[in-house]
Amino acid sequence: MNAFGEIRLRARRMVVSTVGVCLLGYIAFHAVQGERGLLAWWRIQEDIKVSRTDLATAEQKRAALAARVALMRPESLNIDMVDEQVRRVLGLAHPDERLVLQPPGAGPRKAR
């Protein structure tokens, strides 16, 4: 074989090796950074954790509201609950009650 043939053979091997390494790098990059790669999977797992926390909070609020609604049903009507709702809506009070008015936006006072 002459020198030109040897160079040609080595160039072919080098091109095949270079293309193989580039292809492997491309696949590895997208396995980590891609739309369905490891980093995206970790972000999705974090989103799932946050969503589960939000779901638990929403379920607790729903249970509390369901308990209040159950008190308003005709078959198990709670007179105190109805009285509370009427007073809140109409702004009424019994003659023997004392009202403590607070400025708008003020929260409940702490007992000392």
Backbone as a ProteinNet text record, in pm:
[ID]
protein_1_A
[PRIMARY]
MNAFGEIRLRARRMVVSTVGVCLLGYIAFHAVQGERGLLAWWRIQEDIKVSRTDLATAEQKRAALAARVALMRPESLNIDMVDEQVRRVLGLAHPDERLVLQPPGAGPRKAR
[TERTIARY]
82.2	0	87.3	38.7	116.9	72.1	136.7	111.3	-27.5	-69.2	-198.9	-312.2	-300.1	-399.6	-405.6	-290.1	-284.7	-354.5	-331.4	-394.9	-546.3	-588.2	-730.2	-798	-734.5	-788.9	-800.4	-699.2	-701.6	-806.2	-822.5	-921.6	-1062.5	-1087.1	-1218.2	-1246.6	-1149.3	-1166.1	-1189.7	-1117.5	-1131.7	-1269.7	-1318.6	-1450	-1557.4	-1548.2	-1646.5	-1642.9	-1523.8	-1510.6	-1566.2	-1535.7	-1583.7	-1736.6	-1795	-1941.2	-2002.8	-1941.8	-1992	-1987.2	-1876.8	-1863.6	-1964.1	-1982.5	-2080	-2221.8	-2254.5	-2386.1	-2408.1	-2308.3	-2316.7	-2331.6	-2258.7	-2271.1	-2408.7	-2464.4	-2598	-2702.4	-2693.8	-2788.8	-2773	-2650.4	-2627	-2678.5	-2655.8	-2703.5	-2855.6	-2925.2	-3070.8	-3127	-3049.9	-3095.6	-3096	-3009.2	-3003.5	-3084.7	-3064.3	-3123	-3251.2	-3286.9	-3398.8	-3534.2	-3636	-3772.7	-3818.6	-3767.8	-3801	-3676.5	-3579.9	-3455.3	-3463.9	-3348.7	-3342	-3381.5	-3336.2	-3369.8	-3519.8	-3580.9	-3725.7	-3799.4	-3749	-3811.9	-3805.8	-3692.6	-3680.2	-3776.8	-3789.8	-3884.2	-4028	-4061.3	-4196	-4220.6	-4121.4	-4136.6	-4160.6	-4091.2	-4112.3	-4253	-4297.4	-4433	-4537.6	-4512.2	-4605.4	-4612.5	-4498.7	-4497.8	-4578.8	-4558.4	-4632.3	-4781.6	-4815.6	-4956.2	-5022.3	-4949.9	-5006.2	-5030.5	-4940.4	-4959.9	-5083	-5095.6	-5212.5	-5341	-5335.3	-5452.5	-5493.4	-5395.8	-5426.9	-5491.2	-5439.5	-5497.1	-5640.1	-5660.9	-5794.5	-5892.4	-5845	-5932.5	-5970.3	-5877.7	-5909.3	-6013.6	-5995.5	-6092.9	-6229.4	-6229.2	-6354.3	-6424.3	-6349.3	-6408	-6468.5	-6398.6	-6451.2	-6579.7	-6581.4	-6701.8	-6815.3	-6783.5	-6886.3	-6948	-6865.9	-6918.4	-7013.2	-6977.7	-7065.9	-7195.1	-7185.7	-7305	-7395.6	-7335.1	-7414.4	-7494.7	-7441.8	-7515.1	-7633.1	-7632.9	-7739.6	-7846.9	-7830.9	-7929.6	-8055.3	-8170.6	-8296.6	-8307.1	-8253.3	-8265	-8177.6	-8072.9	-7987.5	-7958.3	-8062.5	-8048.7	-7997.7	-7891.5	-7833.2	-7881.3	-7959.6	-8018.1	-7910	-7802.3	-7694	-7630.2	-7612.7	-7552.4	-7644.9	-7774.2	-7869.1	-7869.3	-7867.9	-7866.3	-7741.6	-7629.8	-7504	-7509.8	-7561.4	-7570	-7665.8	-7779.6	-7876.4	-7816.3	-7749.6	-7688	-7581.4	-7502.7	-7396.8	-7455.8	-7557.1	-7615.2	-7693	-7774.5	-7861	-7797.8	-7689.8	-7624.4	-7705.5	-7773.4	-7858.3	-7791.4	-7841.7	-7794	-7911	-7900.8	-8003.3	-7991.4	-8100.1	-8094.9	-7999.9	-7977.4	-7891.3	-7744.9	-7710.1	-7571.2	-7495.1	-7365.9	-7277	-7193.4	-7183.2	-7104.4	-6974	-6867.5	-6736.6	-6698.6	-6700.6	-6671.6	-6523.1	-6469.4	-6329.2	-6320.6	-6214.1	-6199.3	-6183.2	-6222.6	-6209	-6064.6	-6047.1	-5913.8	-5845.3	-5900.5	-5837.7	-5875.8	-5780.6	-5805.9	-5860	-5888	-5938.7	-5832.9	-5878.1	-5785.2	-5742.5	-5619.6	-5568.6	-5602.7	-5642.9	-5673.6	-5544.4	-5546.6	-5426.5	-5435.1
-117.7	0	124.9	220.6	343.8	438.3	548.3	642.7	706.9	732	793	699.4	572.8	474.1	461	466.3	458.6	580.1	696.1	817.9	809.2	759.7	746.1	648.1	536.8	437.3	493.8	562.7	622.7	734.9	810.6	918.3	860.2	748.8	684.6	638.5	574.5	528.4	645.7	753.2	869.9	935.2	940.8	998	911.7	781.5	691.4	706	711.3	728.3	863.5	969.2	1102.7	1109.8	1053.5	1052.8	972.1	859.9	778.8	853.2	923.2	1000.4	1114.9	1182.3	1291.8	1240.4	1127.2	1067.9	1028.2	968.9	931.9	1056.2	1163.3	1288.6	1350	1344	1396.8	1322	1191.1	1108.7	1133.9	1141.6	1165.6	1303.5	1404.7	1539.2	1540.2	1479.5	1480.5	1388.8	1290.1	1205.6	1283.7	1384.1	1466.2	1594.4	1668.1	1800.9	1802.3	1695.3	1694.9	1714.1	1720	1740.7	1629.6	1511.1	1397.1	1342.4	1428.4	1387.8	1384.4	1361.6	1349.8	1478.5	1591.9	1718.6	1746.5	1717	1735.2	1639.8	1519.5	1422	1471.8	1528.1	1581.6	1698.1	1785.8	1897.3	1846.3	1745.3	1689.1	1627.9	1560.9	1501.8	1610.3	1722.4	1833.8	1892.1	1905	1954.7	1861.1	1732.5	1635.1	1651.9	1673.1	1693.5	1817.4	1926.3	2050.2	2029.3	1960	1935.4	1847.8	1749.8	1664.8	1745.8	1837.7	1924.4	2013.4	2070.7	2153.4	2071.6	1948.9	1861.9	1832.6	1804.5	1776.7	1898.7	2017.6	2140.4	2160.4	2139.5	2156	2053.6	1931.5	1829.6	1865.4	1923.8	1966.4	2078.7	2175.6	2284.2	2230.9	2135.4	2077.2	2003.9	1929.4	1856.5	1953.7	2065.3	2165.1	2227.3	2259.4	2315.7	2213.3	2088.4	1984.1	1968	1980.6	1971.1	2087.8	2207.4	2322.8	2308.4	2256	2235.1	2130.7	2027.4	1923.9	1982.3	2082	2146.3	2228.6	2266.1	2346.8	2262.9	2131.9	2046.6	2036.6	2026.6	2023.2	1905.1	1789	1673.6	1683.7	1764.2	1781.6	1930	2008.7	2153.4	2193.1	2270.5	2320.3	2465.1	2489.1	2621.1	2726.5	2690.5	2786.9	2828.8	2732.5	2764.2	2857.2	2830.1	2916.2	3055.4	3062	3189.5	3269.5	3202.3	3269	3324	3246	3290.6	3409.3	3403.5	3512.9	3640.8	3631.3	3750.6	3809.4	3721.6	3769.9	3840.4	3781.1	3838.1	3966.4	3963.8	4077.8	4181.5	4145.2	4238.1	4262.9	4161.8	4175.1	4116.8	4157	4103.2	4096.4	4008.5	4002.1	4124.9	4163.6	4281.3	4263.4	4140.5	4120.4	4096.4	4107.4	4086	4217.8	4206.2	4322	4306.8	4410.2	4408.9	4483.2	4425	4489.5	4517	4642.1	4679.8	4705.5	4655.8	4675.3	4744.9	4819.7	4885.6	4778.7	4811.3	4713.1	4668	4539.9	4483.7	4441.5	4477.9	4436.4	4292.1	4213.7	4073.6	4058.6	3936.8	3914.7	3950	3998.8	4038.1	3915.5	3916.3	3805.8	3828.9	3719.9	3730.1	3741.4	3818.9	3835.5	3754
0	0	0	-64.9	-68.5	42.4	57.7	165.2	149.9	24.9	2.3	48.2	21	61.3	213	277.4	423.4	486.6	433.4	484.9	466.5	350.8	321.3	418.5	446.8	538.8	680.5	724.8	858.7	866.7	759.5	757.2	768.5	697.9	707.5	850.1	911.2	1049.2	1144.2	1120.6	1205.6	1186.8	1066.8	1040.8	1107.3	1094.9	1156.2	1308.2	1365.8	1510.5	1554.5	1480.1	1514.2	1506.8	1404	1390.6	1505.6	1540.6	1651.8	1784.1	1810.2	1934.8	1936.4	1823.9	1817.5	1840	1781.7	1800.3	1945.9	2006.6	2147.5	2235.6	2206	2281.2	2266.4	2144.4	2118.7	2201.6	2202.4	2278	2427.9	2475.9	2618.8	2660.6	2577.2	2608.2	2622.9	2528.2	2532.4	2639.9	2682	2793.2	2924	2933.8	3055.2	3038.8	2932.3	2914.8	2833.2	2770.3	2676.8	2741.9	2656.7	2702.5	2796	2775.8	2861.9	2931.6	2955.8	3018.1	3170.3	3231.9	3377.1	3448.7	3399.7	3464.9	3456.3	3343.8	3329.8	3423.5	3437.6	3527.5	3671.8	3712.6	3849.2	3870.4	3770.4	3782.5	3794.6	3718.4	3725.2	3862.2	3919.9	4052.8	4157.9	4146.9	4239.1	4221.3	4096.8	4071	4130.8	4124.7	4182.3	4333.8	4397.8	4543.4	4581.4	4508.3	4535.5	4512	4404.7	4373.4	4479.7	4530.4	4636.2	4763.6	4795	4911.2	4891.2	4771.1	4740.7	4747.9	4701.1	4705.1	4848.8	4934.6	5075.3	5141.3	5112.2	5167.4	5117.1	4988.1	4930.9	4989.2	5012.2	5071.1	5214.5	5289.1	5425.8	5424.2	5333.9	5323.9	5282.5	5188.8	5142.9	5256.8	5336.5	5449.4	5550.7	5577.1	5671.3	5617.2	5488.6	5428.9	5426.1	5400.2	5398.5	5537	5640.9	5777.3	5806	5759.6	5780.5	5700	5580	5498.3	5562.1	5619	5685.5	5800.9	5867.2	5975.9	5924.4	5799	5741.7	5672.3	5663.1	5597	5682.4	5618.9	5694.3	5790.6	5754.3	5842.6	5967.3	5962.8	6080.6	6100.7	6106.8	6116.8	6254.6	6256.3	6380.1	6396.4	6499.6	6521.5	6542.5	6611.4	6633.2	6501.3	6409	6279.5	6200.7	6201.4	6130.8	6192.5	6323.8	6393.4	6356.2	6353.3	6317.2	6175.2	6082.7	5943.4	5928.9	5996.1	5988.6	6043.4	6156.3	6215.6	6124.3	6062.3	5974.7	5852.7	5793.5	5671.8	5701.5	5805.3	5834	5926.7	5992.3	6083.2	6209	6258.7	6376.3	6499.7	6616.1	6742.5	6839.3	6939.1	7043.9	7134.1	7199.1	7287.3	7405.3	7450.8	7567.2	7529.3	7404.9	7362.1	7360.4	7381.8	7371.3	7245.4	7171.2	7048.6	7071.3	7024.5	7029	6884.4	6845.8	6708.5	6691.4	6580.9	6548.4	6413.3	6393.6	6264.1	6153.3	6031.3	5920.7	5904.8	5884.4	5864.6	5991.3	6107.5	6231.8	6261.7	6299.3	6331.8	6471.1	6511.3	6647.5	6750.8	6864	6971.2	7048.5	7094.8	7175.1	7319.4	7386.6	7529.6	7609.3	7716.1	7798.8	7922.2
[MASK]
++++++++++++++++++++++++++++++++++++++++++++++++++++++++++++++++++++++++++++++++++++++++++++++++++++++++++++++++

